[in-house]
Amino acid sequence: MAHDELLAARMRDALEGLAGISEKRMMGGVCFLLDGNMLCGADRPKTGEGRFMFRVGKDNQADALARPGAQPMDMGGRRMNGFVFVEAEACDDAAMKEWISLALGFVGGLPPK
């Protein structure tokens, strides 16, 4: 996977003003953390299609996967339960807010690291 600055900038803009947000390069892209817990991210895999990642939690995963452009997060052939990838094209500004809200609902309940 490769870093995609345009997608990362979209994510930064959507997260602007939220307390406790930090940014870290990891998993080949850029991840955004809430109080040290992974919240979301952006990357561009070898296929060339940009995508976002959201940590929705295992209880929300089935509902999240039913949304447009969502797919399970697989890293190196291993499914990461509680995380989903969302195609960048399926994530306009309104959808981005909904995805972030879903992720905040889960990650906001985790203890700070």
C-alpha positions in Angstrom: 0.0 0.0 0.0 1.1 3.5 -0.6 0.4 6.8 1.1 -2.2 9.0 -0.7 -1.9 12.6 0.4 -5.1 13.7 -1.3 -7.1 11.1 0.6 -5.3 11.9 3.8 -6.1 15.6 3.4 -9.8 14.7 2.9 -9.7 12.7 6.2 -7.8 15.5 8.0 -10.5 18.0 6.9 -13.3 15.8 8.1 -11.6 15.3 11.5 -10.8 18.9 12.0 -11.8 20.3 15.3 -12.1 16.9 17.1 -10.2 16.7 20.3 -7.7 13.9 20.9 -6.9 13.2 17.2 -3.3 12.4 16.2 -1.9 11.2 12.9 0.6 8.3 12.3 2.0 6.6 9.2 1.3 2.9 9.5 0.2 0.0 7.4 1.5 1.7 4.3 -0.9 4.6 4.7 -1.9 7.3 7.2 -3.9 6.4 10.2 -5.7 8.8 12.5 -6.0 8.0 16.2 -8.4 9.1 18.9 -6.6 9.3 22.3 -4.1 6.8 20.9 -6.6 4.3 19.5 -6.8 3.7 15.8 -9.9 5.4 14.4 -9.6 5.6 10.6 -7.1 6.0 7.8 -6.4 6.4 4.1 -4.2 4.6 1.6 -3.9 3.5 -2.0 -3.1 -0.2 -2.5 -1.2 -1.7 -5.4 -4.5 -1.9 -7.3 -4.4 1.9 -7.6 -7.9 2.5 -6.1 -7.9 4.9 -3.2 -9.7 3.8 -0.1 -10.5 4.8 3.5 -10.3 2.6 6.5 -12.7 2.9 9.5 -12.6 1.1 12.8 -16.3 0.3 13.5 -16.0 -2.5 16.0 -17.1 -6.1 15.6 -20.7 -5.4 16.7 -21.1 -2.8 13.9 -19.2 -4.7 11.2 -22.2 -6.4 9.4 -24.1 -3.1 9.2 -21.0 -1.3 8.0 -20.4 -3.9 5.3 -23.9 -3.4 4.0 -23.1 0.3 3.1 -22.0 1.3 -0.4 -18.3 0.8 -1.2 -17.5 -1.1 2.0 -15.5 -4.3 2.2 -13.8 -6.3 4.9 -10.4 -5.2 5.8 -7.8 -7.9 4.9 -4.2 -7.3 5.6 -1.7 -9.9 4.3 -4.5 -12.4 3.8 -5.8 -12.0 7.4 -9.2 -10.4 8.0 -9.2 -7.7 10.6 -12.5 -7.9 12.4 -14.0 -4.6 13.4 -12.3 -2.7 10.6 -13.6 -2.0 7.1 -12.2 -0.5 3.9 -14.4 2.0 2.0 -13.7 2.9 -1.7 -12.9 6.5 -1.9 -15.3 7.0 -4.8 -18.2 5.8 -2.5 -17.2 8.2 0.3 -18.4 11.7 -0.5 -18.5 14.4 2.3 -21.8 13.3 3.7 -20.8 9.6 3.7 -17.4 10.5 5.3 -19.2 12.2 8.2 -21.4 9.1 8.7 -18.4 6.8 8.6 -16.5 8.9 11.1 -19.5 9.1 13.3 -19.8 5.3 13.3 -16.1 4.9 14.1 -16.3 7.5 16.8 -19.2 5.6 18.4 -16.9 2.6 18.8 -13.5 4.1 19.4 -14.8 6.8 21.7 -15.8 4.1 24.1 -12.3 2.7 24.4 -9.9 3.7 27.2 -7.2 6.2 26.1 -3.7 4.7 25.4 
